Amino acid sequence: MILPDASIRLAQTPWRPVAWRVAEFAFVVLIAAWVLLANLGGYPLFDVDEGAFAEASREMVATGAYAFPTLDGAPRYDKPILIYWLQAAAIVSLGPSEWAVRLPSALAALAWVLATWHFARHRFGRDTALVAALMLATALGPWAIGRAATADALLNLWLALTAFDLWRHFEAHRRLPLIRAYVWMALGVLTKGPVAILIPGAAALLYCWSRGAWRRPWQLLSEPVGWFLFAAIVLPWYGYALAQEGMGFIEGFFLKHNLQRFTDSRDGHSGPWWYYLAALPLLFAPWSLLLPRALAKLRMDWRVALRRYLWGWFAFVLLFFSQAQTKLPHYLIYGMTPLVLLAAAHLRAASPRWWASVPLFAALVLVGTAALPPLVALMSHGSTFSAFHQAIASGALAAWHADDWVSAAAALLLIATAWWGKRTYSLPIAAALSAALLAHWAAFRLLPWAGEVFQQPIVAAALASREATVVNIGLRAPSFSFYRQGITQKRPPQPGEWFVTRIDRLPDFPYTVRFQSRGVVIGERLP
């Protein structure tokens, strides 16, 4: 059982269903909020993605132009508008800070966890639902995007809600869940584009075809109220974007950032066909060693309708993005919701050795990440990386303090203590506490260290140049503009203007250095 014996005895009263649900809901919220919100603004924005989203949202607030995002004054075609609106609302309410721009993702991830718990509770039972929610809240992949100022946590919320409501429609033939699925898809299209239709649509299609229901997909597409709501949500902004930007929006968004990501490698993000098979254990950590148990049950699961639907969802994400030329680890997270449910469903009667793998893997990950500072420092002396990256990495050991080693040892001790107390509060909760302790340590130690090493020179340069007119001639770091609180145009500087660049991209015209921090240089062009 998940809850302690005292709770089991208490739950035998007539109000047992309400008491159990309230207790489980509160526990899931507590764990998820702990790992997603703790120290959310305690480290700088990471470039390129976080910096780009944050700066585009800041510019939206600064200019009052909320209809279309810009980045350093130029139209940004990468993603649709919804995440920028949410980040802009947070900036207006809380000010331009790391906390504000990351908050929409954290809240979306929290809602994603709760939606998964609610869906699983009615179909897999109380125990499985609680385990699934705890796994999703503390696994490395969902945890990372839930703390990132990007669109992915929000997209995963819409993907999960869409797929869940499609299943509710399948199992009860009710119309309302299908209509809601259209709404969630529309919000997903406003968040990241056609992928919000592709993934749940493919999951539904594969399920119908596996059942021999060849006409069923057409029935799903014959919902007039759903199409009306979808169009009412999607068309106003997409219509405005097409009218305002024309072919620039078509080429920049639909072709470059959607179609070409599948057909071509973008920004060097390529990989072999087994890329996501290698990434899966890392994204699922520290629960990774529980995956083989779920994979071993695939043949049995195929005879159960809901589990077949979930396997189809995960399999499509894995196979589709494995075929894409652009490969990024977080793409696989679009299929983690069904995998979490399937893994949790097979852990109800798991022996202690399976559960023991969670604190063991958490301890191994913690030791591995604690070894990063000397490893990064060592790499900074090699010739594999550019002079810029060597200069940035040279601060790895200086940013790691003696108390960081102490905190790592304390975290290991707490993980061991959480596992030793399993007789008091059950195996799943002991495992979840171990995973949450790892996430807590990473939020307060690992991420601030990484921010200090890789982003602090950019932050310092931005703060040192706030009062000057600065142009960008070689630094791909949009967070520079966010911390400057001003647009940084990409063009050659005029005499007397300041410029920012990398140490390995210094210009050949005469200049004087105004500021330098490791690999980042602020200069002034001389007449």
C-alpha positions as CSV (number, residue, x, y, z in Angstrom):
1,M,0.0,0.0,0.0
2,I,1.1,3.5,-0.6
3,L,-0.1,5.2,2.6
4,P,1.0,4.2,6.1
5,D,-1.0,1.7,8.2
6,A,-2.5,4.5,10.4
7,S,-3.9,6.1,7.3
8,I,-5.3,2.7,6.1
9,R,-7.2,2.3,9.4
10,L,-8.4,5.9,9.2
11,A,-9.6,5.3,5.7
12,Q,-12.1,2.6,6.8
13,T,-14.5,5.3,8.0
14,P,-17.5,6.3,5.7
15,W,-15.6,9.4,4.4
16,R,-12.7,7.2,3.2
17,P,-13.0,8.2,-0.6
18,V,-12.8,12.0,0.2
19,A,-10.1,11.5,2.8
20,W,-7.9,9.4,0.5
21,R,-8.3,11.8,-2.4
22,V,-7.6,14.9,-0.4
23,A,-4.5,13.3,1.2
24,E,-3.2,12.0,-2.1
25,F,-3.9,15.3,-3.9
26,A,-2.1,17.3,-1.2
27,F,0.9,15.0,-1.2
28,V,1.3,15.2,-5.0
29,V,0.9,19.0,-4.9
30,L,3.5,19.2,-2.1
31,I,6.1,17.1,-3.8
32,A,5.6,18.6,-7.3
33,A,5.6,22.2,-5.9
34,W,8.7,21.4,-3.9
35,V,10.8,20.2,-6.8
36,L,9.4,22.6,-9.5
37,L,9.3,25.9,-7.5
38,A,12.2,25.6,-5.1
39,N,14.9,28.2,-6.0
40,L,13.2,28.8,-9.4
41,G,14.8,32.2,-9.7
42,G,18.0,31.4,-8.0
43,Y,20.3,31.2,-11.0
44,P,20.6,33.0,-14.4
45,L,18.7,32.2,-17.5
46,F,20.5,29.7,-19.8
47,D,21.1,30.5,-23.4
48,V,20.0,30.1,-26.0
49,D,16.4,29.0,-25.5
50,E,15.6,30.5,-22.1
51,G,17.3,33.8,-23.0
52,A,15.4,34.0,-26.3
53,F,12.0,33.4,-24.8
54,A,12.6,35.7,-21.8
55,E,13.9,38.6,-23.9
56,A,11.1,38.3,-26.5
57,S,8.5,38.4,-23.6
58,R,10.4,41.4,-22.0
59,E,10.3,43.2,-25.3
60,M,6.6,42.6,-25.6
61,V,6.0,44.3,-22.3
62,A,8.5,47.1,-22.9
63,T,7.0,48.0,-26.3
64,G,3.4,47.2,-25.6
65,A,3.3,45.2,-28.9
66,Y,1.6,42.0,-27.7
67,A,0.4,40.8,-31.1
68,F,3.7,39.3,-32.3
69,P,7.0,38.4,-30.6
70,T,10.2,40.1,-31.5
71,L,13.8,39.3,-30.4
72,D,16.2,42.2,-30.4
73,G,13.7,44.1,-32.4
74,A,13.4,41.5,-35.2
75,P,10.3,39.2,-35.7
76,R,10.8,35.9,-33.9
77,Y,9.2,33.0,-35.9
78,D,10.3,30.1,-33.7
79,K,7.2,29.6,-31.7
80,P,3.6,30.9,-31.6
81,I,2.3,33.4,-29.2
82,L,0.8,31.8,-26.1
83,I,4.0,31.2,-24.0
84,Y,5.0,34.8,-24.7
85,W,1.7,36.1,-23.4
86,L,2.0,34.0,-20.2
87,Q,5.6,35.1,-19.6
88,A,4.7,38.7,-20.4
89,A,1.8,38.5,-17.9
90,A,4.2,37.2,-15.2
91,I,6.7,40.0,-16.0
92,V,3.9,42.6,-15.6
93,S,2.9,41.1,-12.3
94,L,6.3,40.2,-10.8
95,G,8.8,42.3,-12.8
96,P,11.5,41.1,-15.3
97,S,13.2,38.3,-13.4
98,E,14.1,34.7,-13.8
99,W,11.4,33.7,-11.4
100,A,8.7,35.5,-13.5
101,V,9.6,34.0,-16.9
102,R,10.0,30.5,-15.5
103,L,6.8,30.5,-13.5
104,P,4.4,29.7,-16.4
105,S,6.4,26.6,-17.1
106,A,6.5,25.5,-13.5
107,L,2.7,25.9,-13.1
108,A,2.1,24.1,-16.4
109,A,4.3,21.2,-15.2
110,L,2.4,21.1,-11.9
111,A,-0.9,21.0,-13.8
112,W,0.5,18.3,-16.0
113,V,1.4,16.1,-13.0
114,L,-2.1,16.6,-11.4
115,A,-3.8,15.9,-14.7
116,T,-1.9,12.6,-15.0
117,W,-2.7,11.7,-11.4
118,H,-6.4,12.4,-11.9
119,F,-6.6,10.4,-15.2
120,A,-4.7,7.4,-13.7
121,R,-6.7,7.3,-10.5
122,H,-9.9,6.4,-12.3
123,R,-8.3,3.9,-14.6
124,F,-5.4,2.3,-12.8
125,G,-6.3,2.7,-9.2
126,R,-5.1,4.9,-6.3
127,D,-1.7,3.3,-5.9
128,T,-0.7,3.5,-9.5
129,A,-2.0,7.0,-9.9
130,L,0.1,8.2,-6.9
131,V,3.3,6.5,-8.2
132,A,2.8,7.9,-11.7
133,A,2.4,11.4,-10.4
134,L,5.5,11.1,-8.2
135,M,7.5,9.7,-11.1
136,L,6.4,12.5,-13.4
137,A,7.1,15.2,-10.9
138,T,10.6,14.0,-10.0
139,A,12.0,12.5,-13.2
140,L,14.9,14.5,-14.6
141,G,13.4,15.3,-18.0
142,P,10.0,16.7,-16.9
143,W,11.7,18.4,-13.9
144,A,14.1,20.2,-16.2
145,I,11.6,21.5,-18.7
146,G,9.2,22.4,-15.8
147,R,11.9,24.8,-14.6
148,A,12.8,26.2,-18.0
149,A,11.5,29.5,-19.5
150,T,10.5,27.7,-22.7
151,A,7.3,26.4,-24.4
152,D,7.8,22.7,-23.7
153,A,6.2,22.3,-20.3
154,L,3.1,24.1,-21.5
155,L,3.0,22.0,-24.7
156,N,3.3,18.8,-22.7
157,L,0.3,19.9,-20.6
158,W,-1.8,20.3,-23.7
159,L,-0.6,17.0,-25.2
160,A,-1.5,15.1,-22.0
161,L,-4.9,16.8,-21.7
162,T,-5.7,16.1,-25.3
163,A,-4.7,12.5,-25.2
164,F,-6.5,11.9,-21.9
165,D,-9.8,13.4,-23.2
166,L,-9.5,11.4,-26.5
167,W,-9.3,8.3,-24.4
168,R,-12.3,9.4,-22.3
169,H,-14.2,9.7,-25.5
170,F,-13.1,6.2,-26.7
171,E,-14.1,4.5,-23.4
172,A,-17.5,6.1,-22.9
173,H,-18.4,7.5,-26.3
174,R,-19.1,10.8,-24.7
175,R,-19.1,14.0,-26.8
176,L,-17.8,16.5,-24.2
177,P,-14.3,15.0,-23.8
178,L,-13.9,15.1,-27.6
179,I,-14.9,18.7,-27.7
180,R,-12.4,19.5,-24.9
181,A,-9.7,17.6,-26.9
182,Y,-10.2,20.1,-29.7
183,V,-9.7,23.0,-27.2
184,W,-6.5,21.5,-25.8
185,M,-5.1,20.9,-29.3
186,A,-5.9,24.5,-30.2
187,L,-4.1,25.8,-27.2
188,G,-1.2,23.5,-28.1
189,V,-1.1,24.9,-31.6
190,L,-0.9,28.4,-30.1
191,T,2.0,27.2,-27.9
192,K,4.2,25.3,-30.4
193,G,2.4,24.6,-33.6
194,P,1.2,21.5,-35.6
195,V,3.0,19.1,-33.3
196,A,0.1,19.6,-30.8
197,I,-2.2,17.9,-33.4
198,L,0.3,15.4,-34.7
199,I,1.1,13.5,-31.5
200,P,-2.3,12.9,-30.0
201,G,-3.8,12.5,-33.5
202,A,-1.3,9.8,-34.3
203,A,-1.9,8.1,-30.9
204,A,-5.6,8.0,-31.6
205,L,-5.1,6.8,-35.2
206,L,-2.8,4.0,-34.2
207,Y,-5.2,2.8,-31.6
208,C,-8.2,2.8,-33.9
209,W,-6.3,1.0,-36.6
210,S,-5.0,-1.6,-34.1
211,R,-8.6,-2.4,-33.2
212,G,-9.7,-2.6,-36.9
213,A,-11.9,0.5,-36.4
214,W,-11.0,2.0,-39.8
215,R,-13.8,4.6,-39.9
216,R,-13.4,5.7,-36.3
217,P,-10.8,8.4,-37.1
218,W,-13.2,10.1,-39.5
219,Q,-15.8,10.2,-36.8
220,L,-13.3,12.0,-34.5
221,L,-12.9,14.6,-37.2
222,S,-16.6,15.1,-37.6
223,E,-17.2,17.2,-34.5
224,P,-18.6,20.6,-35.6
225,V,-18.5,22.3,-32.1
226,G,-14.9,21.1,-31.7
227,W,-13.9,22.6,-35.0
228,F,-15.6,25.8,-34.3
229,L,-13.8,26.2,-30.9
230,F,-10.5,25.1,-32.5
231,A,-10.9,27.8,-35.2
232,A,-12.0,30.4,-32.8
233,I,-8.9,29.9,-30.7
234,V,-6.3,29.4,-33.5
235,L,-7.3,31.5,-36.5
236,P,-7.3,35.0,-35.0
237,W,-3.6,35.0,-34.1
238,Y,-2.4,32.9,-37.0
239,G,-4.5,35.0,-39.4
240,Y,-3.0,38.2,-37.9
241,A,0.6,36.7,-38.2
242,L,0.0,35.8,-41.8
243,A,-1.4,39.2,-42.6
244,Q,1.3,41.1,-40.6
245,E,4.4,39.0,-41.6
246,G,3.3,37.3,-44.8
247,M,5.9,35.0,-46.4
248,G,8.3,35.7,-43.6
249,F,6.0,33.9,-41.2
250,I,5.3,31.0,-43.6
251,E,9.0,30.5,-44.3
252,G,10.2,31.2,-40.8
253,F,7.7,29.3,-38.8
254,F,6.1,26.6,-40.9
255,L,9.0,25.7,-43.1
256,K,12.2,26.6,-41.1
257,H,11.1,25.7,-37.6
258,N,8.7,22.9,-38.3
259,L,9.2,21.1,-41.7
260,Q,13.0,21.7,-41.9
261,R,13.5,20.4,-38.3
262,F,12.4,17.0,-39.6
263,T,14.2,17.1,-42.9
264,D,17.4,18.9,-41.9
265,S,19.7,19.2,-38.9
266,R,19.2,22.6,-37.2
267,D,22.0,24.3,-35.4
268,G,24.1,21.1,-35.3
269,H,21.4,19.2,-33.3
270,S,21.7,15.8,-35.1
271,G,22.3,12.3,-33.9
272,P,22.1,8.6,-34.8
273,W,19.0,6.6,-35.0
274,W,19.5,5.3,-31.4
275,Y,19.8,8.9,-30.0
276,Y,16.6,8.8,-28.0
277,L,17.1,5.2,-26.8
278,A,20.3,6.6,-25.2
279,A,18.6,9.7,-23.9
280,L,15.6,7.9,-22.3
281,P,17.5,6.6,-19.2
282,L,18.8,10.1,-18.6
283,L,15.4,11.8,-19.0
284,F,13.7,9.1,-16.8
285,A,16.4,9.3,-14.0
286,P,16.4,8.3,-11.2
287,W,13.5,6.0,-12.1
288,S,15.4,4.6,-15.1
289,L,16.0,1.1,-13.8
290,L,12.3,0.6,-13.5
291,L,11.8,0.9,-17.3
292,P,12.8,-2.7,-18.2
293,R,10.0,-4.0,-16.0
294,A,7.5,-2.0,-18.1
295,L,9.1,-3.0,-21.4
296,A,9.0,-6.7,-20.5
297,K,5.2,-6.4,-20.2
298,L,4.6,-4.9,-23.6
299,R,3.1,-8.1,-25.1
300,M,0.7,-8.5,-22.2
301,D,-0.2,-4.8,-22.3
302,W,-1.1,-5.0,-26.0
303,R,-4.2,-7.1,-25.0
304,V,-5.5,-4.2,-22.8
305,A,-7.1,-1.4,-24.7
306,L,-5.9,1.6,-22.6
307,R,-2.4,0.2,-22.4
308,R,-2.3,-0.4,-26.1
309,Y,-3.3,3.3,-26.6
310,L,-0.5,4.5,-24.3
311,W,2.1,2.3,-26.0
312,G,1.0,3.6,-29.4
313,W,1.4,7.2,-28.1
314,F,4.9,6.6,-26.8
315,A,6.0,4.5,-29.8
316,F,5.0,7.2,-32.2
317,V,7.0,9.9,-30.4
318,L,10.0,7.6,-30.2
319,L,9.9,6.5,-33.9
320,F,8.9,9.8,-35.4
321,F,11.5,11.9,-33.7
322,S,14.2,9.2,-34.2
323,Q,13.6,9.7,-38.0
324,A,13.8,13.5,-37.7
325,Q,17.2,15.0,-38.7
326,T,17.1,17.5,-35.8
327,K,17.3,15.7,-32.5
328,L,17.0,17.3,-29.1
329,P,16.5,15.4,-25.8
330,H,13.3,17.2,-24.8
331,Y,11.5,16.0,-27.9
332,L,11.2,12.5,-26.3
333,I,9.5,14.0,-23.2
334,Y,6.4,14.4,-25.5
335,G,6.0,10.7,-25.0
336,M,6.9,10.4,-21.3
337,T,3.4,10.7,-19.9
338,P,2.2,7.4,-21.3
339,L,5.5,5.7,-20.4
340,V,5.2,6.9,-16.8
341,L,1.7,5.5,-16.6
342,L,2.8,2.2,-18.0
343,A,5.8,1.9,-15.7
344,A,3.8,2.8,-12.7
345,A,1.1,0.3,-13.6
346,H,3.7,-2.5,-13.4
347,L,5.2,-1.5,-10.1
348,R,2.3,-2.1,-7.8
349,A,3.5,-5.6,-6.9
350,A,7.2,-4.9,-7.5
351,S,9.7,-6.4,-5.1
352,P,11.9,-4.1,-2.9
353,R,14.9,-4.6,-5.2
354,W,13.1,-2.7,-8.0
355,W,12.2,0.2,-5.7
356,A,15.7,0.2,-4.3
357,S,17.0,1.1,-7.7
358,V,15.5,4.6,-7.4
359,P,17.6,5.9,-4.4
360,L,20.6,4.0,-5.8
361,F,20.3,5.8,-9.2
362,A,19.6,9.1,-7.4
363,A,22.8,8.7,-5.4
364,L,24.8,7.8,-8.6
365,V,23.4,10.8,-10.4
366,L,24.2,13.1,-7.5
367,V,27.8,11.8,-7.3
368,G,28.1,12.1,-11.1
369,T,26.9,15.7,-11.1
370,A,29.1,16.6,-8.1
371,A,32.0,15.4,-10.2
372,L,31.2,17.9,-13.0
373,P,33.2,20.9,-11.7
374,P,36.7,19.3,-11.9
375,L,35.7,17.6,-15.2
376,V,34.6,20.9,-16.8
377,A,37.7,22.6,-15.4
378,L,39.9,19.8,-17.0
379,M,38.1,20.2,-20.3
380,S,38.8,23.9,-20.3
381,H,42.6,23.2,-20.7
382,G,42.1,21.0,-23.8
383,S,42.0,21.9,-27.4
384,T,38.7,20.3,-28.2
385,F,36.7,23.5,-27.6
386,S,36.9,27.0,-28.9
387,A,38.8,29.7,-27.0
388,F,35.5,31.2,-25.9
389,H,34.2,27.9,-24.4
390,Q,37.6,27.3,-22.7
391,A,37.5,30.7,-21.2
392,I,33.9,30.2,-19.9
393,A,34.7,26.8,-18.5
394,S,37.8,28.0,-16.8
395,G,35.6,29.3,-13.9
396,A,34.2,25.8,-13.1
397,L,36.2,25.2,-10.0
398,A,36.1,28.8,-8.7
399,A,32.3,28.6,-8.8
400,W,32.2,25.3,-6.8
401,H,32.7,26.0,-3.1
402,A,33.6,23.9,-0.2
403,D,30.1,23.9,1.2
404,D,28.9,22.4,-2.2
405,W,30.8,19.3,-1.4
406,V,29.3,19.3,2.1
407,S,25.8,19.7,0.6
408,A,26.4,16.8,-1.8
409,A,27.4,14.6,1.1
410,A,24.4,15.8,3.1
411,A,22.0,15.1,0.2
412,L,23.5,11.5,-0.1
413,L,22.8,11.0,3.6
414,L,19.3,12.3,3.3
415,I,18.6,10.0,0.3
416,A,19.8,7.0,2.4
417,T,17.7,8.1,5.3
418,A,14.6,8.4,3.1
419,W,15.1,4.9,1.9
420,W,15.9,3.4,5.3
421,G,12.6,4.8,6.5
422,K,10.6,2.9,3.9
423,R,9.0,0.7,6.6
424,T,7.3,3.7,8.0
425,Y,5.8,5.2,4.8
426,S,6.0,2.6,2.1
427,L,8.4,1.9,-0.8
428,P,6.9,4.3,-3.4
429,I,7.0,7.2,-1.1
430,A,10.6,6.4,0.0
431,A,11.6,6.3,-3.7
432,A,9.8,9.5,-4.4
433,L,11.5,11.3,-1.5
434,S,14.8,10.1,-2.7
435,A,14.1,11.5,-6.2
436,A,12.8,14.7,-4.8
437,L,15.9,15.1,-2.6
438,L,18.1,14.8,-5.8
439,A,16.0,17.4,-7.5
440,H,16.2,19.7,-4.5
441,W,20.0,19.4,-4.4
442,A,20.2,20.1,-8.1
443,A,18.0,23.2,-7.8
444,F,20.0,24.7,-5.0
445,R,23.5,23.6,-5.9
446,L,24.0,22.2,-9.5
447,L,21.9,24.8,-11.4
448,P,23.4,27.8,-9.6
449,W,26.9,26.4,-10.2
450,A,26.1,26.0,-13.9
451,G,24.6,29.4,-14.1
452,E,27.7,30.9,-12.4
453,V,30.0,29.2,-14.8
454,F,28.2,29.5,-18.2
455,Q,26.0,32.6,-17.8
456,Q,27.5,34.9,-15.2
457,P,30.0,36.5,-17.6
458,I,27.1,37.3,-19.9
459,V,25.1,38.7,-17.0
460,A,28.0,40.8,-15.7
461,A,28.7,42.2,-19.2
462,A,25.0,43.1,-19.6
463,L,24.9,44.9,-16.3
464,A,28.1,46.8,-17.1
465,S,26.7,48.1,-20.4
466,R,23.2,49.1,-19.4
467,E,23.8,52.8,-19.9
468,A,25.5,52.5,-23.3
469,T,24.3,51.8,-26.8
470,V,25.6,48.3,-27.5
471,V,25.4,46.2,-30.7
472,N,26.1,42.4,-31.0
473,I,28.8,41.3,-33.4
474,G,29.3,37.7,-32.4
475,L,27.7,36.6,-29.1
476,R,24.8,34.2,-29.4
477,A,23.3,34.9,-26.0
478,P,19.8,36.6,-26.1
479,S,19.9,36.7,-22.3
480,F,22.4,39.6,-22.7
481,S,19.5,41.8,-23.9
482,F,17.2,40.6,-21.1
483,Y,19.7,41.6,-18.4
484,R,20.6,44.8,-20.1
485,Q,16.8,45.6,-20.3
486,G,17.3,46.8,-23.8
487,I,17.5,45.6,-27.4
488,T,20.9,44.7,-28.7
489,Q,20.9,44.9,-32.5
490,K,23.1,42.6,-34.6
491,R,25.1,44.9,-36.8
492,P,28.6,46.4,-37.1
493,P,29.2,49.2,-34.6
494,Q,29.6,52.8,-35.6
495,P,32.6,54.8,-34.2
496,G,31.9,55.5,-30.5
497,E,29.4,52.7,-30.1
498,W,30.0,49.8,-27.8
499,F,29.8,46.2,-29.0
500,V,29.6,42.8,-27.3
501,T,31.4,39.7,-28.7
502,R,33.2,36.5,-27.9
503,I,36.9,36.4,-27.1
504,D,37.5,34.3,-30.2
505,R,35.5,36.7,-32.5
506,L,37.2,40.0,-31.8
507,P,36.9,42.5,-34.7
508,D,39.7,43.7,-36.9
509,F,38.8,47.4,-36.6
510,P,40.4,49.5,-33.9
511,Y,38.7,49.3,-30.5
512,T,39.3,49.7,-26.8
513,V,38.1,47.1,-24.2
514,R,35.4,48.5,-21.8
515,F,34.7,45.3,-20.0
516,Q,35.8,41.7,-20.1
517,S,34.7,38.6,-18.1
518,R,36.3,35.3,-19.2
519,G,35.1,34.8,-22.7
520,V,32.8,37.8,-23.0
521,V,34.2,41.2,-24.2
522,I,32.6,44.6,-24.3
523,G,34.5,47.0,-26.6
524,E,34.1,50.5,-28.0
525,R,34.9,51.1,-31.6
526,L,37.4,53.9,-32.1
527,P,37.1,56.5,-34.9
